[in-house]
Amino acid sequence: MVEMDSTQLAGIRVTVVGLARSGVAAVCLLQEAGALVTVADRKDRGELLKVLGSLDQAATRLVLGGDYESALETAELVVISPGVPYRLEALERVRRRGVKVISELDLASRFLSAPILALTGTNGKSTTVTLIGKMLQESGKRIFVGGNLGTAISEAAVQSLRAMKMDCPCPYDALVVEVSSFQLETVEQFHPWIAGILNVTVDHQDRYGSIHEYIAAKNRIFENQTLSDYALFNMDDPRVAPLRYSARASVLGFTRSQTLPSDLAGGTYLDRDRIMTTIGGQTQAICARSEVKIIGNHNIENAMVATIYALLSGCPLDVIRRVLREFPGLEHALEVVRERRGIRFINDSKGTNVDATLKALESIDQPIWLIAGGRDKGGDFSRLAPAIRRRVKRLILIGEAASLIAKAVEGYQAVERADTLKQAVESAAAGACEGEVVLLSPACASFDMFADYQDRGRQFKSLVQSLPV
């Protein structure tokens, strides 16, 4: 068994399983650290040509296709990408040999000396992490923003390792990292200074045996924290709030009510129309909820969380207020694409589960033409039915899950099927009236018809922009 840290990888045989974005970044980091790297992926070379072009193939052993598991036989350490199920029998055999199997997130964290500000949750992670990053950047700090969102954290670790080799200071004052449950399944040393769970709703039940397994994976974000760290919990989420009792760090909370539990060290809350904070030992007003530019009650929670992270990191209040007033939101997250003939078209392609779509529906007051469907992740579509009956004027279904959603809203008459996203957009554009909204919020994964949710969102935007004036 290899007991390793960032200085003990030279000459070690490491197999990286999965050549997605984080896998490629892990390969580059390991090579920078002097490891002997093998890459294993079930896809063949033809499917991976674009990815392979970003690697130093002369320095990398490739085991691709049906025989990829053989690359694990001589490994002294295994690093897996988030998309690789950690319970694979081949990985279990590796563990029985006494070899560690860790995530790319855990690997990268061992090379980073700057504080890690980590956030997980089912919905809202990307928006909140981006908000935190903007607040800290505008206060003059050198910040990395990434992880499950955008840039793999191993890319920051490469820069940090190179700086260390040159006897230079770390290039970052802090790292703001979005973390998924998949990344947390195999953490060992990952140790964030601030860690938080935004919410937990039913998701990824195609990967987990139960909601309890999913929550347990999320809860590992706090596993290596100490008394000098901070752990943040959603006091309004009945699945999240009780997790605070097992935290070893200083416990903080946020709530949309006016009362923070007395056992907390501080947090943020709503006092009628104002976001308030007790971080720093005194009660202060941040701003009116109406001043937060991004729409939706869930984004008020995201704003409260970002405020806590920013205040703990020394960000001035005036900077926090300015960012909350100006930040327009993320691409693919309740993104207003166009207003055409009095109809607003909104791209919420990032709504890949039932709860995300429910939040989108609750954020819009006008009659909605909802485009939903895609690949089912084990979600309970029946939970959509009350909101659809209340808020949706017409439901247009696409993708593999169309029949499942249609069955879940049985009795709702204003529903139709579309073979393509193009057909769905054209149907909605032809039928919607002035003052109504066409909303893409699929409640499903994208992989039946698209490369990922970004591809789905960008195709939606392209189709909307190409509609005649």
Secondary structure, DSSP 8 states (H G I E B T S, - for coil): -----TTS-TT-EEEEE--SHHHHHHHHHHHHTT-EEEEEESS-GGGGHHHHTTS-GGGEEEEEGGGGGGGGTT-SEEEE-TTS-TT-HHHHHHHHTT-EEEEHHHHHHTT--S-EEEEE-SSSHHHHHHHHHHHHHHTT--EEEEETSSS-HHHHHHHHHHHHHTT---S-SEEEEE--HHHHTT-SS---SEEEE----S--TTT-SSHHHHHHHHHGGGTT--TTSEEEEETT-TTTGGGGGG--SEEEEEESSS---TTSS-EEEEETTEEEE-TTSS-EEEEEGGG--S-SHHHHHHHHHHHHHHHHTT--HHHHHHHHHH----TTSSEEEEEETTEEEEE-TT--SHHHHHHHHHT--S-EEEEE--B--S--GGGGHHHHHHHEEEEEE-STTHHHHHHHTTT--SEEE-SSHHHHHHHHHHH--TT-EEEE--SSBSTTTSSSHHHHHHHHHHHHHTS--
